Amino acid sequence: MAVMEVYADASEMGGHLAIGSLLFRKKNIKPFEKEWRAMLNKYRISHFHMTDCNATPPQGPHKDQTEEDCDACAREAIALILKFATRGAIFAVKKTDFREIIGERGIMPNPFTLCAWCTLQGISVWAQENDPTARISYVFEAGDDHQKEANTMLTGIAENPIRAALFRYRNHAFVPKLLSYPTQAADILAWHGAKHLHRRSQGNYRLRGDFDAIISNLHVTDGNLDREWLQELVGIARERGGKYGNELAGLAFRATDSNIPRVARQFMDTLERQGDGGAALREFLAASGIEVPE
């Protein structure tokens, strides 16, 4: 069984949120960390942070660097990503689109959790096509405002054998950026994802040179979760679950061993309100390993 590790971070810009992630084969983690640590020491920084590195003048851990040093540091960081990472993924969404189409009671409770879920989807598709025996550990940067909701979604996957197998899930954790060099690297993809989506919203579709270098040399799944995609997602939920399918699917993804009695009651209340028994949804949930009482 192949063991792989995914490191993910989030970035926001101009009302757009993106999660960037990097997939590493386990054998490449220590060599990557050794060279990343050497890069930090070379530039005398505690950690790499793309937003602060790109600021004018540089901020945060980069505040004592010149803009030229920051540019050189970012180029070295990208070179290390291309040298050691196996795969990249970026999923981004406009936060107002999420609120208007999905909402906090919908299939996912917030943009961060939605992008985290898509990250697992995208990586698992790659694993199925390239290494079906892979089992994947997921590490997210700690501290996001919506970490609790994302953790609930991930715990629901961990506790459900069907969903765990579907996502090639092994385990997950939330780790401070200072303690995780690969997560610092994933921050670069997240920043570029949010930056590019913001630029596109202003009519600029040209890729920045550094982003183009990543896209051209690393296999990157790039998912722009635009309005059409969000509407299609809600449409599928309603097709399978009826009028309140968006809300019911949201309950399904919030279900864990510890909260299942409460979630089951909410299911029944919603199904009763819907008035059709939700037969299609029950079938869908059963296939996902979630049982709803008759």
Backbone bond lengths (Angstrom), bond angles and torsions (degrees), N, CA, C in turn:
res aa  C-N    CA-C-N  psi(-1)  N-CA   C-N-CA  omega(-1)  CA-C   N-CA-C  phi
1 M - - - 1.461 - - 1.524 110.16 -
2 A 1.322 116.26 124.37 1.464 121.20 178.46 1.525 109.81 -79.47
3 V 1.327 116.14 133.16 1.459 121.39 177.32 1.522 108.44 -107.58
4 M 1.330 116.14 125.54 1.453 122.04 179.19 1.520 109.23 -125.87
5 E 1.307 115.70 159.46 1.458 120.48 -179.14 1.526 109.06 -130.34
6 V 1.326 114.89 134.02 1.462 121.66 176.98 1.521 108.19 -112.63
7 Y 1.321 115.67 131.24 1.461 122.15 177.81 1.519 108.22 -116.61
8 A 1.336 116.51 131.73 1.460 120.48 -172.39 1.521 111.40 -134.67
9 D 1.328 114.79 148.50 1.457 121.67 178.21 1.519 107.88 -145.05
10 A 1.333 116.12 158.82 1.462 121.48 -178.72 1.514 110.85 -116.61
11 S 1.327 115.56 153.08 1.456 121.69 176.61 1.518 108.58 -146.45
12 E 1.335 116.57 148.25 1.457 122.09 179.13 1.524 110.14 -125.50
13 M 1.342 114.68 144.65 1.460 119.81 176.88 1.524 109.33 -159.21
14 G 1.322 116.22 126.74 1.453 120.58 175.96 1.517 114.37 55.82
15 G 1.340 117.31 35.33 1.466 120.40 179.75 1.513 114.32 82.94
16 H 1.326 117.86 7.48 1.460 122.33 177.85 1.521 109.45 -111.54
17 L 1.324 116.10 136.74 1.457 121.64 177.37 1.517 109.47 -114.91
18 A 1.322 116.19 136.78 1.463 121.08 177.79 1.514 109.80 -133.83
19 I 1.320 115.68 143.24 1.465 121.79 168.32 1.516 107.29 -112.49
20 G 1.330 115.29 121.78 1.452 121.20 174.02 1.510 109.74 -103.79
21 S 1.307 116.99 142.50 1.468 119.83 -178.88 1.522 110.45 -141.17
22 L 1.320 114.55 152.85 1.460 122.51 178.03 1.516 109.78 -127.48
23 L 1.312 115.79 131.61 1.459 122.35 177.30 1.525 108.98 -99.17
24 F 1.325 115.68 125.06 1.462 121.95 178.14 1.524 109.33 -118.84
25 R 1.313 115.93 139.88 1.461 118.77 164.63 1.527 107.12 -72.90
26 K 1.315 115.78 142.33 1.462 119.95 -171.53 1.529 112.36 -55.65
27 K 1.333 117.15 -35.53 1.470 120.58 -177.67 1.531 112.12 -65.30
28 N 1.338 117.45 -19.15 1.467 120.45 -177.16 1.524 113.73 -93.84
29 I 1.325 117.74 -6.47 1.462 119.96 -175.64 1.528 111.80 -66.51
30 K 1.313 118.36 -52.74 1.471 120.25 -176.71 1.529 112.39 -63.67
31 P 1.339 119.51 -44.49 1.475 118.31 176.01 1.537 112.20 -60.65
32 F 1.337 116.83 -38.18 1.462 119.70 177.37 1.523 110.68 -63.07
33 E 1.336 116.34 -47.38 1.462 120.30 -178.30 1.525 111.55 -61.68
34 K 1.325 117.13 -37.91 1.462 120.65 179.28 1.525 110.91 -61.90
35 E 1.324 116.98 -45.38 1.463 120.06 -178.25 1.527 111.53 -75.14
36 W 1.334 117.34 -32.45 1.473 119.69 176.91 1.532 110.09 -66.17
37 R 1.342 116.15 -42.18 1.466 120.79 177.85 1.531 110.57 -60.68
38 A 1.317 116.06 -40.89 1.469 120.14 178.00 1.521 110.94 -63.08
39 M 1.334 116.87 -37.37 1.466 120.78 177.96 1.526 110.71 -65.26
40 L 1.324 117.25 -43.50 1.466 120.50 178.56 1.520 110.72 -61.79
41 N 1.325 116.36 -42.74 1.467 119.95 179.18 1.524 111.43 -65.21
42 K 1.304 116.49 -39.17 1.462 121.48 -179.83 1.527 110.99 -59.42
43 Y 1.341 115.92 -41.38 1.467 120.13 -177.02 1.533 112.58 -98.03
44 R 1.328 116.08 4.48 1.453 122.50 175.71 1.530 112.50 55.72
45 I 1.329 115.71 51.22 1.461 121.40 177.90 1.522 108.96 -125.92
46 S 1.349 115.81 149.79 1.467 120.53 -179.07 1.521 111.45 -75.35
47 H 1.332 115.97 -33.52 1.455 121.60 179.01 1.524 108.42 -162.73
48 F 1.318 115.36 163.38 1.459 120.01 179.27 1.533 109.07 -96.95
49 H 1.346 116.02 133.96 1.463 121.01 177.18 1.520 108.23 -140.30
50 M 1.317 116.81 112.93 1.461 121.66 -170.27 1.529 112.80 -60.50
51 T 1.322 117.54 -40.88 1.464 120.08 -179.22 1.520 110.80 -59.64
52 D 1.328 116.64 -46.69 1.465 120.55 -179.48 1.522 111.79 -71.01
53 C 1.323 117.16 -33.88 1.460 120.98 179.30 1.525 110.70 -67.43
54 N 1.333 117.31 -34.46 1.457 122.00 -177.04 1.531 113.16 -85.80
55 A 1.341 117.08 -9.52 1.467 120.58 -177.68 1.529 110.74 -69.30
56 T 1.334 114.82 156.86 1.475 121.16 176.66 1.523 109.25 -123.33
57 P 1.343 118.79 108.14 1.469 125.86 -4.36 1.524 111.23 -76.04
58 P 1.338 118.42 168.88 1.469 121.32 178.74 1.531 111.60 -56.01
59 Q 1.341 115.55 147.23 1.462 121.73 -175.55 1.524 110.63 -123.86
60 G 1.330 115.23 -179.07 1.463 122.01 173.53 1.512 112.42 53.32
61 P 1.333 117.31 -131.37 1.471 119.54 -177.91 1.532 112.84 -65.10
62 H 1.330 116.66 -14.88 1.466 121.38 -177.44 1.530 112.78 -99.84
63 K 1.341 117.97 6.99 1.463 120.91 -170.57 1.530 113.58 -63.13
64 D 1.325 117.39 -24.24 1.463 119.77 179.45 1.528 112.55 -93.61
65 Q 1.347 115.96 4.19 1.457 120.16 178.41 1.532 110.65 -93.79
66 T 1.321 116.14 153.54 1.462 120.61 168.68 1.524 108.08 -80.41
67 E 1.328 116.38 164.30 1.462 119.57 176.65 1.524 110.62 -61.39
68 E 1.329 117.01 -34.59 1.470 120.51 178.72 1.527 110.42 -65.65
69 D 1.342 116.54 -41.77 1.463 119.89 177.97 1.531 110.95 -63.94
70 C 1.335 116.26 -41.11 1.469 120.04 178.65 1.520 110.91 -61.29
71 D 1.330 115.82 -42.88 1.459 119.93 179.59 1.525 110.66 -62.80
72 A 1.329 116.17 -43.30 1.464 120.25 179.31 1.530 111.05 -65.16
73 C 1.329 115.98 -40.20 1.463 120.87 179.11 1.523 110.80 -63.09
74 A 1.332 117.03 -44.87 1.464 121.22 179.48 1.523 111.01 -62.24
75 R 1.325 116.46 -39.20 1.466 119.73 178.89 1.526 110.86 -64.97
76 E 1.323 117.23 -40.07 1.467 120.13 177.51 1.526 110.76 -66.14
77 A 1.338 116.07 -38.99 1.463 119.80 179.02 1.527 110.44 -62.19
78 I 1.324 116.98 -44.02 1.465 120.39 178.84 1.527 110.40 -63.55
79 A 1.333 117.13 -39.87 1.469 120.24 178.62 1.526 111.45 -60.88
80 L 1.332 117.18 -37.43 1.465 120.33 178.64 1.526 111.17 -69.62
81 I 1.321 116.30 -37.35 1.472 119.56 175.62 1.528 109.84 -59.53
82 L 1.315 116.30 -48.35 1.462 120.61 -177.97 1.526 111.78 -66.01
83 K 1.322 117.00 -28.90 1.467 121.33 -178.72 1.527 112.14 -75.63
84 F 1.344 117.62 -37.88 1.462 119.25 -169.33 1.536 115.17 -113.41
85 A 1.323 119.26 -26.57 1.467 120.68 -176.28 1.527 110.74 -78.40
86 T 1.320 115.49 148.05 1.467 121.66 178.83 1.514 111.82 -93.81
87 R 1.305 116.34 -32.58 1.468 120.63 -173.46 1.518 109.27 -156.17
88 G 1.298 116.47 152.07 1.461 121.42 174.21 1.516 110.39 -128.40
89 A 1.314 115.98 159.28 1.467 120.84 176.05 1.519 108.93 -148.52
90 I 1.317 115.84 141.95 1.463 122.14 175.22 1.522 107.72 -135.45
91 F 1.324 116.69 124.31 1.462 121.45 174.04 1.522 108.29 -124.34
92 A 1.313 115.87 127.59 1.460 120.66 -173.08 1.520 110.76 -135.74
93 V 1.331 115.30 149.05 1.462 120.67 -178.70 1.526 109.69 -148.08
94 K 1.316 115.92 146.96 1.458 121.15 173.35 1.518 107.94 -81.04
95 K 1.304 117.46 125.60 1.466 121.14 -170.61 1.527 112.26 -64.01
96 T 1.332 118.25 -35.85 1.470 119.54 178.57 1.524 111.16 -68.35
97 D 1.339 117.77 -34.01 1.471 120.27 175.98 1.520 109.88 -63.13
98 F 1.330 116.52 -42.29 1.463 119.91 178.94 1.526 110.64 -59.97
99 R 1.337 116.63 -47.87 1.462 119.86 -177.02 1.526 111.59 -62.67
100 E 1.325 117.12 -39.57 1.461 120.66 -176.99 1.525 112.86 -72.66
101 I 1.332 117.47 -35.39 1.468 120.62 -170.94 1.526 112.64 -100.27
102 I 1.318 118.14 -43.20 1.467 120.84 -177.99 1.517 111.46 -99.07
103 G 1.320 117.77 -52.25 1.459 120.60 179.55 1.514 112.23 78.69
104 E 1.341 115.71 163.05 1.471 120.11 -173.47 1.519 113.37 -70.93
105 R 1.348 118.08 -14.82 1.471 120.36 177.39 1.518 111.33 -101.97
106 G 1.333 117.15 9.50 1.450 120.88 -176.61 1.510 113.49 -86.81
107 I 1.319 115.58 -161.07 1.459 122.34 -172.22 1.518 112.55 -57.48
108 M 1.326 117.50 -31.18 1.454 123.06 171.30 1.522 108.01 -132.14
109 P 1.339 118.83 144.87 1.463 120.67 -170.66 1.527 115.05 -79.27
110 N 1.337 118.38 -17.07 1.463 120.81 -176.80 1.530 108.72 -165.07
111 P 1.342 117.59 164.10 1.472 120.53 -178.23 1.530 113.63 -58.96
112 F 1.335 117.73 -37.93 1.461 120.37 -178.52 1.525 110.92 -62.09
113 T 1.325 116.92 -47.25 1.463 120.33 -179.33 1.520 110.84 -66.18
114 L 1.343 117.15 -37.32 1.462 120.42 177.11 1.530 110.50 -60.57
115 C 1.329 117.09 -47.81 1.463 120.11 -179.10 1.526 111.40 -66.75
116 A 1.332 117.23 -33.73 1.467 120.22 176.37 1.525 110.09 -64.79
117 W 1.320 116.35 -43.45 1.472 121.51 178.55 1.525 110.40 -62.04
118 C 1.337 117.30 -44.09 1.461 120.91 178.61 1.525 111.06 -64.32
119 T 1.335 116.90 -32.92 1.455 120.31 176.47 1.520 110.54 -60.42
120 L 1.326 116.74 -46.68 1.461 120.00 177.47 1.522 111.03 -62.68
121 Q 1.331 116.40 -40.63 1.463 120.26 178.73 1.524 110.59 -60.53
122 G 1.341 115.80 -50.54 1.448 119.93 -176.14 1.518 113.14 -63.76
123 I 1.326 116.85 -43.06 1.458 120.35 -179.63 1.528 111.21 -67.74
124 S 1.338 117.02 -38.57 1.462 119.50 -178.75 1.527 111.22 -67.78
125 V 1.341 117.38 -33.67 1.466 120.09 176.25 1.529 109.82 -63.43
126 W 1.332 115.99 -43.74 1.468 119.56 177.58 1.531 110.54 -61.10
127 A 1.324 116.99 -44.24 1.464 120.84 -178.75 1.527 111.09 -62.89
128 Q 1.313 116.80 -40.80 1.461 120.49 179.72 1.521 110.94 -61.12
129 E 1.325 116.29 -38.03 1.460 120.73 -176.97 1.528 112.79 -82.09
130 N 1.341 117.21 -27.33 1.462 119.98 -171.05 1.528 114.87 -115.98
131 D 1.335 117.24 -26.75 1.464 120.09 -178.73 1.525 108.93 -156.62
132 P 1.332 116.84 77.31 1.470 121.03 -173.39 1.516 115.36 -60.20
133 T 1.339 117.64 -18.90 1.463 119.75 -179.96 1.524 112.27 -86.04
134 A 1.320 117.20 -4.43 1.464 120.77 -173.37 1.525 111.90 -63.45
135 R 1.321 114.67 141.84 1.456 121.81 168.78 1.521 106.06 -123.59
136 I 1.322 116.06 133.20 1.463 120.48 -164.44 1.522 111.64 -119.60
137 S 1.335 115.18 130.70 1.463 121.99 171.76 1.527 108.09 -95.37
138 Y 1.343 116.37 138.79 1.460 121.91 -177.98 1.523 109.36 -116.34
139 V 1.322 116.25 126.10 1.457 122.04 179.18 1.519 108.47 -122.05
140 F 1.337 116.41 120.82 1.458 122.56 178.51 1.524 108.97 -110.53
141 E 1.334 115.70 149.96 1.456 118.26 174.40 1.528 109.47 -63.92
142 A 1.310 116.59 135.41 1.462 121.53 179.22 1.520 110.64 -78.31
143 G 1.342 115.12 153.32 1.453 120.43 170.50 1.503 116.67 107.85
144 D 1.338 118.83 -5.43 1.460 118.82 177.98 1.522 110.38 -64.44
145 D 1.333 116.07 147.77 1.470 120.83 -179.38 1.524 111.98 -58.60
146 H 1.325 117.13 -26.33 1.464 120.80 -176.43 1.534 112.12 -110.12
147 Q 1.318 115.92 25.08 1.464 119.68 179.08 1.526 111.61 -60.54
148 K 1.326 117.26 -39.11 1.465 120.95 -177.61 1.527 111.22 -60.15
149 E 1.346 117.00 -46.26 1.462 120.44 -179.23 1.524 111.02 -67.12
150 A 1.340 116.34 -40.46 1.461 119.27 177.87 1.524 110.92 -64.01
151 N 1.317 116.56 -39.40 1.462 120.29 178.52 1.526 110.92 -64.02
152 T 1.321 117.62 -37.64 1.465 120.80 176.63 1.524 110.64 -61.58
153 M 1.328 116.85 -45.26 1.461 121.19 177.89 1.528 110.79 -60.23
154 L 1.322 116.83 -45.16 1.465 121.26 -178.55 1.532 111.32 -68.37
155 T 1.331 116.58 -37.14 1.464 120.25 177.88 1.522 110.58 -65.02
156 G 1.344 116.39 -38.35 1.462 119.76 176.46 1.524 111.70 -60.11
157 I 1.315 116.94 -37.58 1.470 121.22 176.15 1.524 109.81 -67.62
158 A 1.335 116.65 -44.88 1.462 121.09 -177.66 1.526 111.89 -59.67
159 E 1.330 116.47 -36.62 1.466 121.00 -174.34 1.523 113.32 -85.31
160 N 1.324 117.45 -9.08 1.457 121.27 -175.58 1.524 109.51 -111.63
161 P 1.326 119.08 110.33 1.471 121.15 -175.73 1.523 113.86 -57.24
162 I 1.329 117.12 -35.16 1.466 119.91 -178.77 1.515 110.43 -68.11
163 R 1.324 116.32 -47.97 1.462 119.22 -179.31 1.535 111.07 -70.58
164 A 1.331 117.44 -36.36 1.461 119.96 178.36 1.527 110.73 -61.13
165 A 1.330 116.95 -42.36 1.466 120.76 178.39 1.524 110.73 -66.75
166 L 1.327 117.11 -39.23 1.466 121.57 -179.94 1.525 111.02 -60.35
167 F 1.331 116.52 -41.24 1.459 120.95 -177.35 1.528 112.92 -92.20
168 R 1.346 118.31 5.74 1.464 121.59 -176.24 1.534 110.39 54.46
169 Y 1.323 115.40 32.61 1.465 121.84 -171.70 1.526 111.47 -74.23
170 R 1.322 115.79 133.35 1.471 122.01 174.75 1.524 110.28 -111.40
171 N 1.332 118.08 -53.26 1.451 123.04 175.40 1.524 108.36 -166.99
172 H 1.330 116.02 176.27 1.469 119.50 176.92 1.524 109.29 -148.67
173 A 1.318 114.85 160.77 1.460 120.87 179.41 1.527 108.88 -157.47
174 F 1.332 114.96 159.18 1.466 122.55 172.78 1.529 106.34 -117.00
175 V 1.335 116.76 122.52 1.463 121.77 -171.45 1.528 109.39 -129.40
176 P 1.349 118.24 136.81 1.469 120.00 176.37 1.529 111.31 -57.90
177 K 1.335 115.50 142.68 1.468 120.10 -176.68 1.522 112.44 -58.77
178 L 1.338 117.17 -35.87 1.458 120.14 -179.15 1.529 112.29 -60.79
179 L 1.338 116.62 -25.30 1.457 120.85 -176.27 1.522 112.99 -97.34
180 S 1.321 117.79 1.52 1.463 120.11 -173.88 1.518 110.56 -136.67
181 Y 1.328 116.78 100.46 1.459 120.68 179.13 1.537 112.14 -63.24
182 P 1.352 119.59 -42.03 1.464 118.51 178.92 1.536 112.91 -63.24
183 T 1.341 117.23 -30.83 1.459 119.73 177.11 1.527 110.38 -69.21
184 Q 1.324 117.37 -35.96 1.465 120.50 174.45 1.527 110.10 -60.89
185 A 1.323 116.18 -37.89 1.466 119.91 178.24 1.529 111.03 -67.54
186 A 1.331 116.31 -40.08 1.464 120.04 179.07 1.524 111.40 -63.34
187 D 1.335 116.69 -28.43 1.462 121.44 176.80 1.526 111.26 -56.18
188 I 1.328 117.36 -32.30 1.468 120.82 179.69 1.521 110.30 -64.45
189 L 1.334 117.46 -43.96 1.462 120.03 178.28 1.520 111.01 -66.32
190 A 1.344 116.94 -40.66 1.464 120.13 179.82 1.523 110.66 -61.59
191 W 1.330 116.91 -45.41 1.462 121.14 -179.53 1.519 110.85 -61.17
192 H 1.324 116.90 -45.57 1.462 120.28 -179.94 1.529 111.16 -65.42
193 G 1.324 116.90 -37.18 1.459 119.55 178.83 1.516 112.00 -62.94
194 A 1.341 117.05 -47.48 1.458 120.86 179.10 1.528 110.80 -66.88
195 K 1.322 116.24 -40.51 1.464 121.13 179.75 1.520 111.22 -62.31
196 H 1.326 116.76 -45.83 1.460 120.43 -177.56 1.527 111.42 -66.34
197 L 1.341 116.71 -41.07 1.456 119.16 179.44 1.525 110.58 -65.39
198 H 1.327 116.80 -38.14 1.461 120.59 177.06 1.532 110.35 -65.23
199 R 1.319 117.62 -43.13 1.462 121.05 178.02 1.527 111.04 -62.12
200 R 1.325 116.68 -40.32 1.470 119.76 178.59 1.522 111.18 -63.37
201 S 1.326 116.94 -37.02 1.470 119.75 179.43 1.520 111.45 -64.56
202 Q 1.340 116.38 -19.53 1.459 121.67 178.25 1.527 112.05 -100.13
203 G 1.336 115.71 9.07 1.462 120.06 176.20 1.515 115.36 89.86
204 N 1.332 118.09 6.63 1.458 121.69 -179.23 1.531 108.61 -104.81
205 Y 1.327 116.92 105.48 1.462 121.53 -176.40 1.527 112.56 -98.07
206 R 1.320 117.87 0.92 1.456 120.96 -177.12 1.533 110.47 -74.83
207 L 1.317 115.81 135.47 1.462 120.32 177.31 1.526 109.95 -76.83
208 R 1.324 116.78 136.82 1.451 120.03 169.23 1.532 108.81 -60.67
209 G 1.331 116.11 151.48 1.455 119.90 -177.72 1.517 113.17 -59.83
210 D 1.346 117.68 -42.18 1.464 120.00 -178.76 1.523 111.46 -69.56
211 F 1.340 116.73 -35.20 1.460 119.81 176.90 1.525 110.09 -68.50
212 D 1.321 116.48 -40.28 1.462 121.13 178.37 1.526 110.69 -61.12
213 A 1.342 116.83 -36.69 1.465 120.39 178.49 1.528 111.21 -62.30
214 I 1.342 115.82 -38.92 1.473 119.65 178.14 1.521 110.67 -68.66
215 I 1.335 115.95 -50.38 1.459 120.90 -177.24 1.525 111.48 -60.74
216 S 1.331 116.52 -38.87 1.464 121.23 -175.05 1.521 112.84 -75.21
217 N 1.325 117.67 -24.93 1.457 120.27 -172.16 1.521 114.74 -115.39
218 L 1.315 117.68 -10.81 1.458 121.59 177.74 1.518 108.32 -124.46
219 H 1.318 116.48 135.84 1.459 119.38 176.80 1.532 108.10 -66.48
220 V 1.334 116.42 110.93 1.460 121.49 -175.80 1.527 109.79 -122.32
221 T 1.318 116.12 124.50 1.457 121.30 170.57 1.521 107.36 -83.82
222 D 1.311 116.90 114.83 1.461 122.10 -174.42 1.523 108.92 -111.74
223 G 1.319 117.11 107.68 1.457 121.21 -176.34 1.517 112.80 -114.41
224 N 1.320 116.90 109.59 1.458 122.22 173.24 1.521 107.62 -92.38
225 L 1.324 116.32 105.33 1.465 121.08 -176.88 1.524 108.39 -83.06
226 D 1.344 115.25 76.37 1.459 120.74 -174.13 1.523 110.95 -81.20
227 R 1.325 116.85 -178.86 1.461 121.72 -175.61 1.527 111.38 -58.68
228 E 1.319 116.22 -42.16 1.467 119.58 -179.05 1.524 111.05 -62.33
229 W 1.339 116.59 -42.58 1.466 120.44 179.03 1.527 110.51 -64.50
230 L 1.326 117.19 -44.30 1.459 120.74 179.62 1.523 111.24 -62.00
231 Q 1.340 116.99 -42.27 1.463 120.81 179.15 1.523 111.21 -64.80
232 E 1.331 116.13 -36.91 1.465 119.65 177.65 1.528 110.61 -66.20
233 L 1.336 116.87 -40.22 1.458 120.91 178.71 1.523 111.27 -61.37
234 V 1.327 116.37 -46.46 1.467 120.54 178.16 1.528 110.01 -64.94
235 G 1.332 117.11 -37.38 1.460 120.69 178.57 1.513 112.28 -61.36
236 I 1.329 117.01 -41.28 1.469 120.66 178.01 1.527 110.36 -63.69
237 A 1.336 116.17 -42.55 1.465 120.03 179.49 1.525 110.84 -61.54
238 R 1.334 117.31 -41.12 1.469 120.33 -179.34 1.520 111.70 -73.88
239 E 1.325 116.69 -31.88 1.461 120.09 176.48 1.524 110.69 -63.79
240 R 1.332 115.40 -38.69 1.458 119.76 -177.79 1.524 112.89 -85.99
241 G 1.330 116.21 -29.33 1.453 119.05 -172.69 1.507 116.29 -117.41
242 G 1.334 118.00 0.99 1.451 120.06 179.38 1.526 112.51 88.18
243 K 1.302 115.50 -164.70 1.465 122.92 -174.08 1.529 112.40 -52.77
244 Y 1.326 117.17 -39.36 1.458 121.80 -177.45 1.527 111.79 -102.40
245 G 1.327 116.61 26.11 1.456 120.68 -176.85 1.516 113.95 -59.56
246 N 1.331 117.28 -36.89 1.460 120.72 179.03 1.531 110.19 -60.70
247 E 1.329 115.29 -45.99 1.463 120.77 179.69 1.530 111.36 -68.08
248 L 1.335 117.20 -41.37 1.459 120.84 -179.26 1.525 111.79 -66.04
249 A 1.331 116.22 -40.75 1.455 119.05 177.11 1.527 110.54 -62.60
250 G 1.337 116.07 -37.27 1.453 120.07 176.72 1.517 111.94 -60.63
251 L 1.336 116.81 -41.00 1.462 120.07 176.90 1.523 111.02 -63.10
252 A 1.335 116.47 -39.23 1.465 120.22 -179.45 1.522 111.01 -60.94
253 F 1.319 116.50 -42.05 1.454 119.52 -177.85 1.524 112.54 -77.97
254 R 1.315 117.73 -10.50 1.469 121.18 175.78 1.530 112.12 -95.16
255 A 1.320 116.93 -3.94 1.462 121.02 -174.53 1.520 111.89 -75.26
256 T 1.338 116.96 126.62 1.459 123.36 172.58 1.521 108.08 -132.11
257 D 1.318 116.49 170.32 1.470 119.45 179.73 1.519 111.35 -59.00
258 S 1.311 117.53 -34.22 1.459 120.63 -174.80 1.526 113.11 -79.04
259 N 1.341 117.97 -25.33 1.465 118.38 -176.26 1.521 113.50 -113.74
260 I 1.335 117.67 6.16 1.458 119.91 -173.55 1.523 113.98 -59.27
261 P 1.364 121.19 -35.83 1.475 118.14 177.30 1.524 112.57 -59.90
262 R 1.338 116.62 -43.39 1.460 120.20 179.06 1.523 111.40 -67.36
263 V 1.332 116.87 -42.84 1.462 120.51 -179.53 1.520 110.68 -65.21
264 A 1.340 117.56 -38.83 1.465 120.77 179.09 1.524 110.58 -62.30
265 R 1.343 117.17 -40.09 1.472 119.71 177.22 1.523 111.06 -63.71
266 Q 1.331 115.82 -40.06 1.463 119.25 178.43 1.531 110.73 -65.56
267 F 1.340 116.37 -37.66 1.454 120.51 174.80 1.525 110.64 -56.85
268 M 1.326 115.10 -51.12 1.451 119.50 -175.42 1.524 111.42 -64.71
269 D 1.320 116.51 -40.07 1.463 119.82 177.71 1.529 110.87 -61.06
270 T 1.327 116.06 -42.15 1.462 120.15 -178.74 1.517 111.21 -70.49
271 L 1.330 117.33 -41.44 1.463 120.76 178.30 1.524 110.50 -62.80
272 E 1.329 116.44 -39.14 1.470 119.96 177.90 1.526 110.53 -65.42
273 R 1.326 116.10 -41.21 1.459 120.47 178.19 1.528 110.58 -63.74
274 Q 1.342 116.25 -35.31 1.454 120.96 -179.94 1.518 110.97 -70.26
275 G 1.324 116.38 -36.38 1.449 120.68 171.58 1.513 116.57 84.43
276 D 1.354 118.88 1.61 1.460 118.57 -178.94 1.523 112.89 -115.28
277 G 1.321 117.00 7.11 1.448 120.22 178.23 1.514 114.47 81.32
278 G 1.342 116.98 -15.04 1.461 120.44 176.91 1.511 113.73 58.62
279 A 1.339 118.15 41.23 1.463 120.92 -176.69 1.523 111.59 -59.34
280 A 1.336 116.61 -43.16 1.463 119.87 -179.00 1.522 110.56 -63.28
281 L 1.331 116.22 -39.73 1.463 119.75 -179.51 1.521 110.41 -68.62
282 R 1.341 117.08 -41.05 1.462 119.73 178.85 1.537 110.70 -58.01
283 E 1.332 115.29 -42.29 1.459 119.97 178.83 1.530 110.66 -63.27
284 F 1.332 116.47 -43.20 1.457 121.87 178.76 1.529 110.86 -62.13
285 L 1.323 117.46 -44.53 1.450 121.70 -179.07 1.526 111.61 -67.51
286 A 1.336 116.09 -39.27 1.463 119.96 178.79 1.521 110.75 -60.69
287 A 1.344 116.25 -39.64 1.460 120.66 178.14 1.517 111.30 -65.60
288 S 1.354 116.43 -23.72 1.458 121.25 178.51 1.518 112.48 -93.16
289 G 1.332 116.24 3.11 1.453 119.66 178.77 1.510 114.79 83.41
290 I 1.349 117.22 18.01 1.469 121.09 -179.82 1.521 108.09 -113.87
291 E 1.324 116.93 119.86 1.453 121.15 -178.67 1.521 110.29 -101.06
292 V 1.342 115.47 132.76 1.446 121.46 175.92 1.514 107.80 -112.93
293 P 1.347 118.56 127.82 1.472 120.77 -177.87 1.520 111.92 -59.02
294 E 1.324 115.72 146.01 1.481 120.76 174.23 1.516 110.35 -70.19
